Amino acid sequence: MDVSAFRQHEPALCETHRVLDRIGDKWSLYTITVLGTGTKRFTELKREVEGVSQRMLTATLRGLERDGIVTRTVYPVIPPRVEYTLTPLGHTLVDAVHTLLTWAESHMEEIALARKSYDSREG
């Protein structure tokens, strides 16, 4: 990858960083993965995105919605029913996110060993 091409367009690089900050955080990655299997209600998402707090999931969904990755649909029933689904843009991320998560899972042992080695030298 030629980083110099990015440097020619510094404002674009800054925007790229903002986009990567949004989709690259762990809660966004897991949320995109879960929504990649289909539309979910908030409670389903909270249950399937293990460890996320209600507040963090709400913030994550709002950010993904703002960036056009997720659509929020509110149904006018009592009690209100809200569903979240990936937009067509969001669906373009599913394979990349899956690849990244698979890579992380398949290299956990190597990373743990590298961390242990580093910590023993630095500690």
C-alpha positions as CSV (number, residue, x, y, z in Angstrom):
1,M,0.0,0.0,0.0
2,D,1.4,3.3,-1.0
3,V,1.0,5.7,1.9
4,S,2.5,8.6,-0.1
5,A,-0.7,8.7,-2.2
6,F,-2.7,9.4,1.0
7,R,-0.3,12.1,2.0
8,Q,-1.1,14.0,-1.1
9,H,-4.6,14.4,0.1
10,E,-4.2,15.3,3.8
11,P,-7.9,16.3,4.4
12,A,-9.0,13.0,2.9
13,L,-6.5,11.2,5.2
14,C,-8.1,12.9,8.2
15,E,-11.6,11.9,7.1
16,T,-10.3,8.3,6.5
17,H,-9.1,8.3,10.1
18,R,-12.5,9.4,11.3
19,V,-14.2,6.6,9.3
20,L,-11.7,4.0,10.6
21,D,-12.2,5.2,14.2
22,R,-15.9,4.6,13.8
23,I,-15.8,1.1,12.2
24,G,-12.6,0.0,13.8
25,D,-13.6,0.0,17.4
26,K,-14.4,-3.3,19.0
27,W,-18.1,-2.6,19.6
28,S,-18.7,-1.5,16.0
29,L,-16.9,-4.5,14.7
30,Y,-19.0,-6.9,16.8
31,T,-22.2,-4.9,16.1
32,I,-21.6,-5.1,12.3
33,T,-20.9,-8.8,12.6
34,V,-24.1,-9.5,14.4
35,L,-26.2,-7.3,12.1
36,G,-24.6,-9.1,9.2
37,T,-26.8,-12.1,10.1
38,G,-30.0,-10.0,9.8
39,T,-32.2,-7.3,11.4
40,K,-32.1,-7.3,15.2
41,R,-34.0,-5.6,18.0
42,F,-31.9,-3.7,20.6
43,T,-32.3,-6.4,23.2
44,E,-31.1,-9.1,20.7
45,L,-28.1,-7.0,19.9
46,K,-27.3,-6.4,23.5
47,R,-27.5,-10.1,24.2
48,E,-25.4,-11.1,21.1
49,V,-22.7,-8.4,21.4
50,E,-21.2,-9.9,24.6
51,G,-19.9,-7.5,27.2
52,V,-21.3,-4.3,25.7
53,S,-23.2,-2.0,28.1
54,Q,-26.6,-0.5,27.1
55,R,-25.0,2.9,27.0
56,M,-22.1,1.9,24.8
57,L,-24.4,-0.1,22.4
58,T,-26.6,2.9,22.1
59,A,-23.7,5.2,21.3
60,T,-22.3,2.7,18.8
61,L,-25.6,2.3,17.0
62,R,-26.0,6.1,16.8
63,G,-22.6,6.5,15.3
64,L,-23.1,3.7,12.8
65,E,-26.5,5.2,11.9
66,R,-25.0,8.6,11.5
67,D,-22.3,7.2,9.1
68,G,-25.0,5.4,7.0
69,I,-23.9,1.9,8.1
70,V,-27.0,1.1,10.1
71,T,-30.7,1.9,9.7
72,R,-32.9,2.3,12.8
73,T,-36.6,1.6,12.2
74,V,-39.2,2.5,14.9
75,Y,-42.6,0.9,14.6
76,P,-45.6,2.8,16.0
77,V,-46.8,0.2,18.4
78,I,-47.1,0.1,22.2
79,P,-44.6,-0.6,23.5
80,P,-42.5,0.9,20.7
81,R,-40.5,-1.7,18.7
82,V,-37.2,-0.6,17.3
83,E,-35.1,-2.6,14.9
84,Y,-31.6,-2.2,13.5
85,T,-30.3,-3.4,10.2
86,L,-27.3,-2.9,8.0
87,T,-27.7,-0.5,5.1
88,P,-26.3,-1.6,1.7
89,L,-23.2,0.4,2.6
90,G,-23.0,-1.5,5.9
91,H,-23.2,-4.9,4.1
92,T,-20.1,-4.0,2.2
93,L,-18.2,-4.1,5.5
94,V,-19.3,-7.6,6.6
95,D,-16.6,-9.6,4.8
96,A,-13.8,-7.2,5.8
97,V,-14.9,-7.2,9.5
98,H,-15.3,-11.0,9.4
99,T,-11.8,-11.3,8.0
100,L,-10.3,-9.1,10.7
101,L,-12.1,-10.9,13.5
102,T,-11.0,-14.3,12.1
103,W,-7.4,-13.1,11.8
104,A,-7.5,-11.9,15.5
105,E,-8.9,-15.2,16.7
106,S,-6.5,-17.3,14.7
107,H,-3.5,-15.4,15.9
108,M,-4.4,-15.0,19.6
109,E,-1.7,-17.4,20.8
110,E,1.0,-15.8,18.8
111,I,0.1,-12.4,20.0
112,A,-0.1,-13.6,23.6
113,L,3.4,-15.1,23.3
114,A,4.8,-11.9,21.7
115,R,3.2,-9.8,24.5
116,K,4.7,-12.1,27.1
117,S,8.2,-11.8,25.5
118,Y,7.9,-8.1,25.2
119,D,6.7,-7.6,28.8
120,S,9.6,-9.8,30.1
121,R,12.1,-7.6,28.3
122,E,10.5,-4.3,29.2
123,G,9.3,-5.1,32.7
